[in-house]
Amino acid sequence: MAKFIPEPYRIKMVEPIKMTTREHREAAIKEADYNLFRLKGEDVYVDTLTDSGTNAMSDAQWSALMMGDEAYAGAKSYFKLVEAAQDIFGYGYIQPVHQGRAAEKVLFPSFLEKGKYAIANLFFDTTRAHVELAGARCLEACNPEASDSSLRAPFKGNMDVARMEEIIREKGPENIGLVVMTITNNSAGGQPVSLQNMREVAALCQKYHIHLNIDAARYAENAMFVKMREPECKDMSIKEIIRAFFDLADTFTMSAKKDTIVNMGGLIGVKDENAPYILKIKANCISFEGFYTYGGLNGRDLEALAVGLYEGLDENWLRYRIGTMEYFGERLDEYGIPYQSPAGGHGIFLDAAKFYPQLPYYEFPGQVLAIELYKECGLRACDIGSYMIGNDPDTGKQLKSINEFTRLAIPRRVYTQSHYDMVIEAINEVWKRRESIRRGYKITWEPPILRHFQASLTPIEE
Ligand SMILES: Cc1ncc(COP(=O)(O)O)c(C=O)c1O
């Protein structure tokens, strides 16, 4: 029987949730043009749209807020944050920004422009957008194991190093502006990257003189997986594993709204404190985010972030976090429900292509399943598949994703086992009636970039 690891914390404050009927939810999703991002939060019972910025802060973080120094320049809170980040990552320069995509926007133009390419083990949607906004194009080299959801491999998030080298040779090393290692690999299902794979990628980057950036949103969950699954790391501390990864890269971009357990914040790190592009980072930060000692954050946000950086590394916390996903996965196994297995670090990625093999990718199976789950129990999840990937920026043609997932991203320290059990029963109800779905959705309006956040959809009539 699946075992739930008890929480390493207790609850001090509660937030009531509105209960809704199926009728109410059917009207609400229609009103939102079948786009879950356009639902009102209060119409959702369990919200797994994202684990980003939806975390519950600790008492230590709430008290740190009171220490926020709101000086425009050179605030005490800035130095406290820089000291914590340098201690953990060992990098010479740390730049706060307001969230992950701001880090991408500020850093990427130093390495990317028209005619250049970025290679990743898979890009997250905003990362892809910022590569394209810088004028460059995205190429991916993900471990092929990631496209077989039933294959239980330990490091499905890895870079396909042979494919990466092929791309470098095809396009010419001088045209590869950036390699991005996403840890954990969100689009592959929150799957981890091994230290061995990171070493191989770094060696290739050195060989061809290519800049290596870590997309570090979930670096702590990745480190816990490495400790659990990579024999050479089993006796290392989480901090030592993190250091081993970051020592191999040149820079990192981080959404701190994930593993750093805050509601808002991001970081850029540069290993070499004398790197010439730090001047450009500061200049871009001043133009887009704010002065470089606050980077679009309040002084109090910098304080909460400095505390969260350490809380996110706590081994008992990470064991519970990964254990929650394992529990969820084992319960789905009991019902034979397909998901990216083994479970990822921050959520469950249901394999919507296996729920609905009757639907082609351009009818968006991942979105269909997300809508069915919302109607069933008020759960909000999202498509991580062809609907999210969107269109080729050059041809305008719908791209086909390597997976059609419906992602349940679990906020940190927010929900309890009974919420998860309710959701698992609802998923099973939707699974049992999967064959009754005959058609998917079509898009009736979409913006040119990051369309899934805003698009309007309508059910395709049979
Ligand atoms: C892997 C990864 N990179 C970048 C981002 C962008 O971060 P943010 O949402 O803070 O802008 C996200 C989050 O959504 C992510 O999961």
The ligand as an SDF file (V2000), in Angstrom:
LIG
                    3D

 16 16  0  0  0  0  0  0  0  0999 V2000
   12.0860   25.4750  -15.5720 C   0  0  0  0  0  0  0  0  0  0  0  0
   11.5260   26.8610  -15.4950 C   0  0  0  0  0  0  0  0  0  0  0  0
   12.2270   27.9050  -15.9810 N   0  0  0  0  0  0  0  0  0  0  0  0
   11.7650   29.1630  -15.9160 C   0  0  0  0  0  0  0  0  0  0  0  0
   10.5390   29.4410  -15.3800 C   0  0  0  0  0  0  0  0  0  0  0  0
   10.0510   30.8730  -15.3680 C   0  0  0  0  0  0  0  0  0  0  0  0
    9.9540   31.3560  -14.0750 O   0  0  0  0  0  0  0  0  0  0  0  0
    8.8950   32.4850  -13.6320 P   0  0  0  0  0  0  0  0  0  0  0  0
    7.5240   31.8600  -13.7210 O   0  0  0  0  0  0  0  0  0  0  0  0
    9.2940   32.8210  -12.2400 O   0  0  0  0  0  0  0  0  0  0  0  0
    9.0280   33.6320  -14.5550 O   0  0  0  0  0  0  0  0  0  0  0  0
    9.7720   28.3930  -14.8680 C   0  0  0  0  0  0  0  0  0  0  0  0
    8.4850   28.6530  -14.2230 C   0  0  0  0  0  0  0  0  0  0  0  0
    7.4430   28.7260  -14.4810 O   0  0  0  0  0  0  0  0  0  0  0  0
   10.2680   27.0660  -14.9510 C   0  0  0  0  0  0  0  0  0  0  0  0
    9.5650   26.0290  -14.5130 O   0  0  0  0  0  0  0  0  0  0  0  0
  1  2  1  0
  2  3  1  0
  2 15  2  0
  3  4  2  0
  4  5  1  0
  5  6  1  0
  5 12  2  0
  6  7  1  0
  7  8  1  0
  8  9  2  0
  8 10  1  0
  8 11  1  0
 12 13  1  0
 12 15  1  0
 13 14  2  0
 15 16  1  0
M  END
$$$$
